[in-house]
Amino acid sequence: MTTTLLPPIQQFFDATNRGDSKGFLATFTPDASLTDWGRHFHGHDGIASWNETDNIGVQSHPEATEVKQDGHRYVVTVQVAGKGFNGTGRMTFELKNDLISRLVID
């Protein structure tokens, strides 16, 4: 078990926790996709919308508690606090050119 995150994933957490929406969006490829419990968001505009309603917009503070590599995916178990979801969850990241190309939250 490890909690060492690859730089783009660490930047995702850092930007979220400091409330930096511009820095948060910069961690994603322009054509990235994000799925949050079955809700789908695409591209920077879609992900910015999700960020406002479910992430920085509700002062989310995720903390990585475990990281596992599954092929080309990185599965991060998180503990989340804030004014939205609170509890444990899982984020599965896929990277392309040192940016997040896909994120699935469940």
N, C-alpha and C positions, 0 to 999 in steps of 0.2 A: 504494500500500500504506500502511495506517495501523494503528496499534495503539491509537488513542483509542477507549475503550469508552463506551457510553451508561451513565448512572448505575446503572440496575438491574443491568447486566452487570458493571460495575466492583464494585458491592457484593457480587455473587455471588463474584467472585474474592477480594476483600478478606476477606470472612467466612470463606471456605474456608481461605485462607492463614494466618489468625490462629486457626483452630480454633474458631470461634464458630458452633456449630450453630443456636442461636436466631436469630442474625443471618442465617445462610445460609437458613433456612426462610422468613424474613421477605421474601426477595427474590422469592418465588413467590406467584402467585394461589392461593386455597384449592383451586381445581379444576385446578391445573396438571398437566401430564403430563411425564414424563421417560422417554426411551427411550435405553438404553445398550447399543449393539451388539445390538439385538433384544430386550432385556429391558425390559419396560414397568412403569412405576410411576406411580401416580395419586394426586393430592391430597397434602396435607401429610404424612399418615401413610406413604404409599408412598415419597415422596421422602425422608422422615426415615429410613426403612429403608435406602434406597440410600446415603444420606449416611453411615450408620454402617458399612456394609460396603464401600463403594467410594470414599468421599471423605474427609471429615474423620476418620472412624474408622480410616483407614489413612494418616493424615497426608499426604494428597495436597496437593501444591503446584503448581497450574497457573500458567503464565505465558503470557499472550497474546503471540503473535509476529506475527499479522496479523489484520486485521478487514476484512471485505467486507460491504457491504449487498447483498442479493439480494431486491429487492421489499420486503416487510415482514419479511424474515428478516435476521438478522445472523449471519454465518458467521465464527467465531473459530477460527483455527488456534492450537493450544496446545502447549506443551512441558510435560510433567508429570513430576514427581519425587515420590517418597514410598515407602511400604511396600506399595503396590498396583501399579497400572499405572505404568510408566515409559516415556516416549517421546513421540512426536508424535501428535496427534489433531486432530479437528475437532469443535467444538460449534456447533450451529445453534440460535439463540435466537429466539423469537417473544415479543413483549411485548404486554401489555394493561394499560391504566391504570398505566403506569410500574412494572409488575411482570412477571416472567417467567411466561408462560402455557404455554409449551412449550419443551422442551430436548431436542434429539436429539444424541447423542454417537456418533461413528463415526470 
